[in-house]
Each structure stands twice: as structure tokens, then as C-alpha cells.
Amino acid sequence: QVQVVESGGGLVQAGGSLRLSCTASELTIDHYAMGWFRQAKGKEREGVSCISGSGRLTFYADSVKGRFTISRDNAKKTVYLQMHSLQPEDTAMYYCAAGVKTELAGNSYYPARPATADYWGQGTQVTVSS
């Protein structure tokens, strides 16, 4: 049974950094697009960052470009989200997904809407204090 498990969330002051990790057991993630989504209270789930199976294609939401970096280690079945310069508006539950449905239009690579994936984690809370 595939399990997607996130870790690395926590409480951090504005301007700080966190690194989220996501491990997918019983899954060969090489062929799967992986992604991070977040949902703040009272808001819809939004795509934060995605990475193709090969790692050659990445997507970042405009709000996190230049601050967040997604990476993957297929041998470890793990995807990471390095987050820098965190702001209170980054506060949310962060979910990892495996087998993210993505779109490719020209040079644009992005998660399909609504967010669709084969497997979802339970989420890890990120709270940024001002």
C-alpha cells in the first residue's frame, strides 16, 4: 500500500527557512510527477511547486518563485521543498502528492486544476510568525 508521508513542518519566524520532505513508500517515484500543495484556513488548496519524474521540468507558484526550491531523490523515493524567506502568508498545511496531473503548454509546466494526484499525504503544518 502506497503511503506518502510529509515531514519538516513547524513554527518559524518571518524570514526564516524550513525544508519539507516527502517520502512515498511502496512507490517507484521515477515515473511520477511529484508536487507540493498548500491550503490555508478558509482558502482553496493551491499548487506550490511540482517537479516532473525526470526532474527536468519544474513549476513554482508566482508567490514562491525565488524563495522555494523543489528537488527529488528518486533513489530515496523522496521529494524536498526548501523554503527560504518565509512570510506569514506562507502559513498553511502543506501536502505532498505523487502522480500529480500536470499540463505542458509550450514552455509552461503546471499542475492541472483542480489539483489531481494519485496519492496524497496527510499534510504538515507550516506556521510563520510575524
C-alpha positions as CSV (number, residue, x, y, z in Angstrom):
1,Q,0.0,0.0,0.0
2,V,1.4,3.3,-1.0
3,Q,2.0,5.8,1.7
4,V,3.0,9.4,1.2
5,V,4.4,11.0,4.3
6,E,5.5,14.6,4.8
7,S,7.8,15.9,7.5
8,G,9.7,19.1,8.3
9,G,6.9,21.5,9.1
10,G,6.9,23.7,12.1
11,L,6.8,27.2,13.5
12,V,9.3,29.7,12.2
13,Q,9.7,33.4,12.4
14,A,9.3,35.6,9.3
15,G,12.4,35.5,7.2
16,G,13.3,32.0,8.3
17,S,13.7,28.8,6.5
18,L,12.3,25.3,6.5
19,R,12.9,22.2,4.4
20,L,9.9,19.9,3.9
21,S,10.5,16.2,3.0
22,C,8.1,13.8,1.4
23,T,8.7,10.1,1.1
24,A,6.5,7.7,-0.9
25,S,6.8,4.2,0.3
26,E,6.0,1.2,-2.0
27,L,6.2,3.5,-5.0
28,T,8.9,3.9,-7.7
29,I,8.6,7.6,-8.0
30,D,10.9,7.9,-11.0
31,H,7.9,8.0,-13.4
32,Y,5.7,10.2,-11.2
33,A,5.4,13.9,-11.2
34,M,5.6,15.0,-7.6
35,G,4.2,18.1,-6.1
36,W,3.6,20.3,-3.0
37,F,0.3,21.9,-2.4
38,R,-0.9,24.1,0.5
39,Q,-4.1,25.1,2.0
40,A,-4.6,28.0,4.4
41,K,-7.6,28.3,6.6
42,G,-10.6,29.4,4.6
43,K,-8.8,29.2,1.3
44,E,-8.7,26.7,-1.5
45,R,-5.8,24.3,-1.9
46,E,-3.2,25.7,-4.3
47,G,-0.3,24.3,-6.1
48,V,3.0,25.5,-4.7
49,S,5.6,23.6,-6.7
50,C,5.8,20.5,-8.9
51,I,8.6,18.5,-10.5
52,S,8.5,16.0,-13.3
53,G,9.6,12.4,-13.0
54,S,12.9,13.2,-14.6
55,G,13.3,16.4,-12.7
56,R,13.8,18.4,-15.8
57,L,10.5,20.3,-15.5
58,T,9.5,22.3,-12.5
59,F,6.7,24.6,-11.6
60,Y,6.5,27.3,-8.9
61,A,3.6,29.4,-7.9
62,D,4.3,33.1,-8.5
63,S,4.1,33.7,-4.8
64,V,7.0,31.4,-4.0
65,K,9.3,31.9,-7.0
66,G,12.8,32.8,-6.0
67,R,12.2,31.6,-2.4
68,F,11.2,27.9,-2.7
69,T,13.1,25.2,-4.4
70,I,11.8,21.7,-5.2
71,S,14.1,18.7,-5.7
72,R,13.9,15.0,-5.8
73,D,16.0,12.0,-5.0
74,N,14.4,9.1,-6.8
75,A,16.7,6.5,-5.2
76,K,15.4,7.6,-1.7
77,K,11.8,8.0,-3.0
78,T,11.9,11.5,-1.5
79,V,11.0,14.9,-2.7
80,Y,12.1,18.1,-0.9
81,L,10.8,21.6,-0.7
82,Q,13.4,24.1,0.5
83,M,11.7,27.2,1.7
84,H,13.5,30.5,2.4
85,S,12.4,34.0,3.3
86,L,9.2,32.6,4.8
87,Q,6.4,35.1,5.3
88,P,3.2,34.9,7.4
89,E,1.2,34.4,4.2
90,D,3.1,31.1,3.7
91,T,1.3,29.8,6.8
92,A,-0.7,26.7,5.7
93,M,-1.0,23.0,5.8
94,Y,1.4,21.7,3.2
95,Y,0.5,18.5,1.3
96,C,2.8,16.3,-0.8
97,A,1.3,14.5,-3.8
98,A,2.6,11.7,-6.0
99,G,1.4,11.2,-9.5
100,V,0.4,14.8,-9.9
101,K,-1.6,15.5,-13.0
102,T,0.2,18.2,-14.9
103,E,-0.1,20.2,-18.1
104,L,2.6,21.3,-20.5
105,A,1.8,24.1,-22.9
106,G,4.8,25.5,-24.7
107,N,7.4,26.1,-22.1
108,S,4.9,26.3,-19.3
109,Y,4.6,23.3,-16.9
110,Y,2.0,23.5,-14.2
111,P,-0.4,21.3,-12.2
112,A,-3.8,20.8,-13.6
113,R,-6.8,22.4,-11.9
114,P,-8.5,21.2,-9.8
115,A,-5.4,19.6,-8.1
116,T,-5.4,16.0,-9.0
117,A,-2.9,13.3,-7.9
118,D,-2.8,9.6,-7.5
119,Y,-1.6,9.7,-3.9
120,W,-1.8,12.4,-1.2
121,G,0.0,12.8,2.1
122,Q,-1.7,13.8,5.4
123,G,0.0,17.2,5.4
124,T,2.5,19.0,7.6
125,Q,1.7,22.4,9.2
126,V,3.9,25.4,8.4
127,T,3.3,28.4,10.6
128,V,5.2,31.6,10.1
129,S,5.0,34.2,12.8
130,S,5.5,37.9,12.1
